[in-house]
Amino acid sequence: MSLLSFDRVAIHLGGREILSPTSFEVGRGEFVCIVGPSGCGKTTLLRAASGLVTASAGEVRRHGVRVTQPSREVAFVFQDYGRALLPWRTVRGNVALALEAAGAPKAQQAARIDSVLAKVGLAAHADKFPAQLSGGMQQRVQIARCLAQQPELLMMDEPFGALDALTRQNLQDEVARLVRDEGLTVLFVTHDLEEAIYLGDRVIMLQANPAPGRPSLARMLPVGIAHPRDQLTTKEHPEFLTLRRDLYRYIEHGHHAAH
Amino acid sequence: MRLTRWLRPWWFPIALLALFEAYLRVVVQQSDALAPPSAALRAFIGLIGDGSLLRATAFTLGSAALGLLIGTALGVAFGVWFGLSGRAARLSLVSVEMLRPVPAVALIPLAMLVFGFGLRMEIAVVAFATFWPMLLLTQGAVTQVDARLLEVSRVLGLSAWQRSVKIVLPACVARLFVALRLSVAIALVVAVTVEIAANPNGMGYAMMIAQQSLDPAQMLAWLGWIGVVGYAVNALALGLQRVVARRMGAAS
């Protein structure tokens, strides 16, 4: 059985159809990227997958059970790390929040915090407050907090969208490594096609303004490039280039069709 | 240099006191209503000596503090509840808006019937007076907490209690301190008012006695002392706010 399944999930917000009935499955250990223009409902889809939003029709199932509310098994990395971290807690305190929520014994907390902070390269910054860190480091804190939760599913909502190019590449490689080491299943939303192909085992492409004959789910493409990937060689890989051309064409085509 | 800068804000009040002293000594000479500051100071030293200063101050501050504690605890608890639950806020709106405008001092006769003279009636009136600003300001602060933080608490699976204590209250601690400083001032005003109007205890009552025995020096001594106490209490609240802000990662 697949870990996560979308069964004709449709979402209406404020009387507008954000997501037309969409079905797909996510297998254990899979890294699925969701791309699309702004307003296509990709963040809403992610929020429905984590139980933050309830589907208007159809259902989201995890292990065959309907998702109705957030679960500790599902971690969520928000794009706006500045708003998602508690400014009054240190790095260590922010990570501890996940353990406190899970009711982990105090005695075990310190060791687990040290271990996840080491994984994201923040061991030296444990006692700093978020405001003392760069954007990339703040996003690492949020990722560390999610890892401390020990989830099976990781939802990432444009996690690197606000970061500079170099920081973004570093974090892409780190997340890819962490996800494989921890055996996580990932749903990753981005508006960057290259990022989607580089990270994903599969890319799901959404289009805005769904209508009859124009479903939200526009394309679903497997990415057959072997892991681990590399910022230079993967991006020159023939399959990478083919996929990129394919998706870009589709965006342009979809763009013209919308007019 | 530093000493003169530190003294600068004091020149004006000192000059004013000197002027007042000269006016009473030279122009008025004899009065049943006013006394020169030097006489008030002598009366003040007398109050320290016979222990009445300490006794009355302890009573007034004690009942103001206990009343404030009760009013604040209840106000914050209900404020968090109404702030987080839209339904609770709607259902409570009419009751709050009808009870809130009742002046706290209008409760003195009722409190006297229920509790009699003494500490408990004064605490009750102070608690009523401070409950409303704490409730409304807490509720307002809670509704302003970033929705993203509440989502974080949902995704992490925090319980309702954990969400209130670990997310909501720390997130609005700056606004809560504004509310607290406002309530501290209200508590002191109401406590002294209750003593002037009804309760035969504390600084307000002592001032009334001085007035009725035509002792303006002692009355002014109490008045000045109440001002000093009010200033000290506010400074204490401000200091507490700074300490908390520093511990919560504010740039020091």
Interface residues (C-beta under 8 A of the other chain):
Chain A: S50 L52 Q69 P70 S71 R72 V74 A75 F76 F78 D80 R83 A84 L86 P87 W88 R89 T90 L97 A98 E100 A101 A102 F129 A131 R145 Q149
Chain B: D146 R148 L149 E151 V152 S153 R154 V155 L156 G157 L158 S159 Q162 K166 I167 P170 A171 V173 M248 G249 A251
